[in-house]
Amino acid sequence: MHGYVERGTGEGAEVVAGGEPPDGPGAFYPPTVLAGVDNAMSVAQEEIFGPVVTVIPFEGEADAVRSRTMSPTA
């Protein structure tokens, strides 16, 4: 999980919530929000099975539709 967050920030995303695993035992990862993501980033291309959400900005409905249809999971 944390590897995806690190990869996303390495590609230019910004962690705006969460993003750091807590100290201690267990496999808990805090809910995390990555902003400033674009469709070319791996965190947008790959499905992350965990509490990580990506925010992809768009300008208007047409841009949102175009952005979604560029995704390989569309």
LINDA-V403411 format. One record per residue. N is the residue number from 0. PSI is psi in whole degrees, -180 to 180 (none if undefined). OMEGA is omega in degrees with one decimal (* if undefined). NEAR is the number of other C-alpha atoms within 10 Angstrom. Layout:
BEGIN
N,PSI,OMEGA,NEAR + N,PSI,OMEGA,NEAR
END
This chain:
BEGIN
0,-52,-177.3,15 + 1,-29,176.9,15 + 2,-38,176.2,8 + 3,-43,179.8,16 + 4,-45,178.1,24 + 5,-41,178.6,16 + 6,-42,178.9,14 + 7,-45,179.4,22 + 8,-32,176.4,19 + 9,-27,178.5,11 + 10,-1,174.8,15 + 11,-2,177.3,15 + 12,160,179.3,22 + 13,129,174.7,18 + 14,119,179.6,18 + 15,-9,174.5,11 + 16,142,178.1,14 + 17,-141,173.3,16 + 18,-5,179.1,22 + 19,124,177.3,14 + 20,142,-179.6,13 + 21,159,173.9,12 + 22,154,175.1,7 + 23,177,-177.3,7 + 24,164,175.5,6 + 25,176,-176.3,7 + 26,28,-179.1,9 + 27,136,171.5,13 + 28,131,-175.0,16 + 29,150,172.8,16 + 30,133,-172.2,14 + 31,139,177.3,19 + 32,125,174.4,18 + 33,121,-179.5,22 + 34,165,177.9,19 + 35,27,-178.7,15 + 36,145,170.5,20 + 37,166,-173.4,19 + 38,-17,-179.9,14 + 39,-16,-177.5,11 + 40,146,-179.0,16 + 41,-32,179.9,15 + 42,-18,174.3,23 + 43,-27,-176.5,19 + 44,-31,-174.6,14 + 45,147,179.0,12 + 46,125,-179.7,11 + 47,116,-179.5,15 + 48,79,-179.6,7 + 49,-177,-174.1,13 + 50,56,178.6,14 + 51,127,178.2,21 + 52,144,177.9,16 + 53,144,178.9,20 + 54,116,-179.3,14 + 55,114,-179.0,16 + 56,151,175.9,13 + 57,162,178.9,13 + 58,97,176.5,7 + 59,167,-175.8,8 + 60,-42,-178.9,9 + 61,-41,178.8,10 + 62,-39,178.6,12 + 63,-43,178.9,13 + 64,-44,178.9,11 + 65,-44,179.7,11 + 66,-43,-178.8,16 + 67,-40,-177.7,14 + 68,-14,175.5,11 + 69,-15,-177.0,12 + 70,138,179.1,13 + 71,-14,179.1,10 + 72,4,-177.9,10 + 73,none,*,7
END
